Amino acid sequence: MTQYLDFEKPLSEIEGKAEELRAMARADETVDVEREAALLDAKARDLLTSLYGGLSPWQKAQVARHADRPHCKDYIETLFTDWTPLAGDRNFADDHAVMGGLARLEGRAVVVIGHEKGHDTRTRIERNFGMARPEGYRKAIRLMEMADRFGLPVVSLIDTPGAYPGKGAEERGQSEAIARSTQACLRLGVPLVSVIIGEGGSGGAVAFATANRVAMLEHSIYSVISPEGCASILWKDAEKMREAAEALRLTAQDLLKLSVIDRVVPEPLGGAHRNRAETVRAVGEAIEGMLAEFDGRPAEDIRAARRTKFLGMGSTGLVA
């Protein structure tokens, strides 16, 4: 059953009416409602095109957080073969908010790292809503070092509201773990490509996305803080999240103009949740294309290009 966002309420009424008509026809085969239902379908599609043709930054944030949006686990199960999960940081515990392991992408051996939010109440609690603890970042560091040792490209899938801000995480060195994970990204001599598949929140995202190439799904967001958090700090009012979202420049389109990301991956009409298979396929093609850019390039060149890319942000004329 489709879950509608606040700004989609007019759409829910039209699509709901079309479904009611078809339910009547299923209950009574003598009733012919297909013409009326088809007209409603066309009206719904026109409205969907209108709505998604002019989304505000706050509306994009809502789409990026949609419960039915494909998550890291969906991409791993669909895009990759020979998936072998690797667990634990060899220090404290395994963080279920971070998935990581070995896999193949169209026959190419890779290491995959990503945030997993979960899809229902039980798995969301188990995955801590995609908010990694220090052991999650240390697990990622271990996997990146292994990838570097064996010459395997790294693919990271970003979908987190941010690193977990709890007391235990701080006691175990959350900020240090994030910094070291970011450092591990910069040190890699193999290609690292990242895709923001939902939310890219603060250092929790950057720790996996300090990459040679960063792509974003069309309606994903990527920012230093959530709109609600920004509004609470600047205006002492979380209800000003719409103004904050506008000011943060967190959309894929804004970030592409600012050269923070390298490409935008189109989503199906109505968002990734309306056609998950098409979305996953588009992300897979983007990952393959980004990895292909580094075929045959030596380790030092890959490492230097990555550093130049990030050091050059905010300047002009520096392209890796």
Buried (B, 14 or more C-beta within 10 A) or exposed (E): EEEBBEBBEEBBBBBBBBBEBBEEBEEEEEEEBEEBBEEBBEBBBEBBEEBBEEBEBBBBBBBBBBEBBBBBBBBBEBBBEEBEEBBBBEEBBBBBBBBBBBBBBEEBBBBBBBBBBBBEEEBBEEBBBBBBBBBBBBBBBBBBEBBBEEEBBBBBBBBBBBBBEEEEBEEBBBEEBBBBBBEBBBBBBBBBBBBBBBBBBBBBBBBBBBBBBBBBBBBBBBBBBBBBBBBBEEEEEBEBBBBBBBBBBBBBBBBBEEBBBBBBBEBBBBBBBBBBEBBBEBBBEBBBEBBEEBEEEEEEEBBEBBEEBBEBEEEEEEEB
